[in-house]
Amino acid sequence: MKSRVALIAALSWSVDARSAVEPHVKRLNNGLGLKPALGWNSWNAGQCSAASAQFALDTANKFISLGLKDLGYEYINIDDCWSTKSRNATGHLVPDPGKWPNGIKAVADQIHAMGLKFGLYGCAGTLTCAGYPGSEGHELQDAQTLASWGVDYWKYDNCYTPCNGGRVQTCQSPQGNTRTWMTTMGTALEKSGRKIFYSLCQWGRDNVWTWGASVGNSWRMSVDNWNDWASVVRIASAAAGMSQYAGPGGFNDLDMMQLGNGKLTAAEERTHFGLWAMCKSPIILGNDLRKVSSATLAIIKNADLLAVNQDSLGKAATTFQPPGAPKPVSGQIYPYWAGPLSDGVVIGLVAASGAATLSVNFKDVPGLGSQSYSWKELYTGKTGTGTNISFSLSSHDMAVVKVKTK
Ligand code: GAL
């Protein structure tokens, strides 16, 4: 009897241990999103007024002239407010002629001719969050429209969904509803005949990280990044607990970048970009690239950090607790982060609660041992060889250290 109990305990332990690292989800297999998406989206850059052909094409040109395309930035995505306020007589979505004088397809074609991809935004409810037509009841028709226009990426929002009773952004219950309508659109996209990256945006409801990979290529895991340090802290601290759900084909989406939008300090921009890159979030720029500063450009063009984000393993970093370090506190950014890479380990040190000197011995870092390693800090370019690292960081700044194991 005793041995049977022990056997059951051992079995359940092994199941738990495995599900903790490799959740049992059949991952969406549309061949897209094998690495986190890299691109730009209009919303943070100018909300409704930025949802235009002009802004999309100007940004596509900037992707080329600023060298962003060469670094892998690919998607030019237009967010809410691109359509007219009502569907046409056949029930189709109509691009606002003031913003899209030649329609959507002409712009998608131009963007494709530049070697880039084009994305659009929609919503699972009757209206989008800004009050434009949503896809509820029109999912197949809209998926076909997107395919006919050559759309490559579809961000799908959660306003005015059935349980909201007509009110915006209140869909909290019953649990599981968001999965229903996110799946309806996913099935419609699959039937459209075009491979369309599917970006779920239901603000982290219904523990989306546990099932998002079976439905979409990425899933927002929180409400918006509101362009302040508090948002960076809120989102990054939550992301640490869901690293195991990220992988090729489906990633936690920490929301669009706020670098270059005038609120974050240079140090905060480094931490925002560094943690998003390490957590394998899509990196969807949210600034006006026609006005970008050289300081912000240097961060978003950091090839070493982009390589961390795009590493073929697709495994997200999370926090680790070195001996003697305090325990992580919910809602705060922990100072010590690490994640595996195909040729090493990336370590993040974050001075989230004020200027600090942060040090680690490599032997305390998951994936490393007590021998000497070569390392490089990816923002300063500083290199070294040894068994430990130590960085003095200003308030809200971070160091990102790549340690080579191969
Ligand atoms: C929000 C969404 C934002 C943006 C906005 C547009 O629900 O989280 O990323 O798309 O709607 O109205």
Residues whose N, C-alpha, C, O or C-beta is under 5 A from the ligand:
A	BS01	GAL	W43 D79 D80 C129 A130 D157 D224
